[in-house]
Amino acid sequence: MSELKLNSLYQQLILEHYRSPKNRGKLDDATVSIRMRNPTCGDDITLQLRVDDDEVIQDVRFYGEGCSISQASASIMTTLLKERSLDDAIQIAARFTALMHGDEDAAKDRSLRDLRALQGVSKFPVRIKCALLGFDALQEAVRKTRGEPALEA
């Protein structure tokens, strides 16, 4: 498939997740809720997880406002998290962060599934924070669930 067609497919996928996000809404029985805001552009995401005693994510939701990149990234992320362990979630976040910073191996990593559609964002440094906002919330949610200290802003 040509690079032009692939980019078009990726753009379409991002728009689909922006217009019809998956797992958007509030989770009434969340065990952890984290709000993250990107002060540069105003993107705002609240990520909620319901985690069982075995550290498995049973359900996940997000809500907030923001650009197509932040909202699509959060939507795609949530589709990968259900029934995954917190360790798996952290690995996904680390791998996606590597993708956003131009790691070519991460760009080929099929475990990222639809998140790979966002790899073009890595060419626009001001948009990387948009794509990572939900993942920053995820990492903070894992720390909070485990009783670990929050990262300094």
C-alpha positions in Angstrom: 0.0 0.0 0.0 1.4 3.4 -0.9 2.3 5.8 1.9 -0.3 8.3 0.7 -3.1 5.7 1.0 -1.8 4.6 4.4 -1.8 8.2 5.6 -5.3 8.6 4.4 -6.5 5.5 6.2 -4.7 6.7 9.4 -6.4 10.1 9.1 -9.7 8.5 8.6 -9.2 6.3 11.7 -8.3 9.3 13.8 -11.4 11.2 12.7 -13.6 8.2 13.4 -12.3 8.0 17.0 -12.7 11.7 17.4 -16.3 11.9 16.0 -17.4 8.6 17.6 -15.1 8.0 20.6 -15.1 4.6 22.2 -15.5 4.3 26.0 -16.4 8.0 26.4 -18.4 8.9 29.4 -18.3 8.6 33.2 -17.6 5.4 35.1 -19.8 5.4 38.2 -17.9 2.6 40.0 -14.4 3.8 39.1 -11.6 2.8 41.5 -9.4 5.7 40.3 -10.1 8.9 38.4 -7.4 11.2 37.1 -7.8 14.5 35.3 -5.0 15.8 33.1 -4.9 19.1 31.3 -2.5 20.4 28.7 -2.1 24.1 29.6 -0.5 24.9 26.2 -3.6 24.1 24.2 -6.4 23.5 26.7 -7.0 19.8 26.1 -8.6 18.3 29.2 -9.1 14.6 29.9 -10.4 12.7 32.9 -9.6 9.0 32.8 -11.4 6.6 35.0 -10.5 2.9 35.6 -12.2 0.1 37.5 -9.4 -2.1 38.7 -9.8 -5.4 40.5 -7.7 -6.8 43.4 -5.5 -8.6 40.9 -4.6 -5.3 39.2 -6.6 -6.0 36.1 -8.5 -3.2 34.4 -12.1 -4.3 34.3 -13.5 -1.2 32.8 -12.3 2.2 31.5 -13.9 5.5 30.5 -12.7 8.9 29.6 -14.3 12.3 29.1 -13.2 15.8 28.5 -12.6 18.3 25.7 -9.8 18.7 23.3 -8.4 18.4 19.8 -8.9 15.5 17.5 -5.5 14.1 18.4 -6.0 14.1 22.2 -9.5 12.7 22.0 -8.8 10.0 19.3 -5.6 8.9 21.2 -7.6 8.5 24.4 -10.4 6.7 22.6 -8.0 4.2 21.0 -6.1 3.8 24.2 -9.2 2.8 26.1 -9.9 0.0 23.6 -6.6 -1.6 24.4 -6.9 -1.5 28.2 -10.0 -3.6 29.1 -9.0 -6.9 30.8 -5.4 -5.9 30.7 -3.1 -5.8 33.8 -1.7 -2.6 35.1 1.7 -3.8 34.1 0.4 -4.3 30.5 -1.1 -0.8 30.6 2.2 0.7 31.6 4.0 -1.2 28.8 1.5 0.1 26.3 2.0 3.6 27.5 5.8 3.3 27.3 5.6 1.9 23.8 3.2 4.6 22.6 5.4 7.3 24.2 8.4 5.8 22.2 6.3 5.9 19.1 5.5 9.6 19.7 9.2 10.3 20.0 10.0 8.7 16.7 11.1 5.2 17.7 11.0 3.2 14.5 10.6 -0.2 16.3 7.6 1.1 18.1 6.1 2.2 14.7 6.3 -1.5 13.6 4.9 -2.9 16.9 1.6 -4.5 16.0 0.6 -4.7 19.7 -0.1 -0.9 19.5 -2.8 -1.8 16.9 -4.8 1.4 16.0 -2.5 3.6 18.0 0.0 3.3 15.2 -2.3 5.6 13.2 -1.0 8.4 15.3 2.6 8.0 14.4 2.5 11.0 12.1 2.0 13.2 15.1 5.6 12.6 16.1 6.6 15.0 13.2 4.8 17.8 15.0 6.4 18.3 18.4 3.7 20.7 19.7 1.1 18.0 19.1 2.9 15.2 20.9 1.6 16.4 24.2 -1.9 16.2 22.8 -1.4 12.5 21.8 0.2 11.6 25.2 -2.4 13.4 27.5 -4.5 10.3 28.0 -1.4 8.2 28.5 -0.1 10.6 31.1 -3.4 10.2 32.9 -3.1 6.4 32.6 0.4 6.4 34.2 -0.8 8.6 37.0 -3.9 6.4 37.5 -1.6 3.3 37.8 0.6 5.1 40.4 -2.4 6.2 42.4 -4.0 2.7 42.3 -0.7 1.3 43.6 -0.3 3.9 46.2 2.8 5.3 44.6 3.7 9.0 44.7 2.5 11.3 41.9 5.1 12.6 39.4 6.1 16.2 39.7 4.5 18.4 37.0 
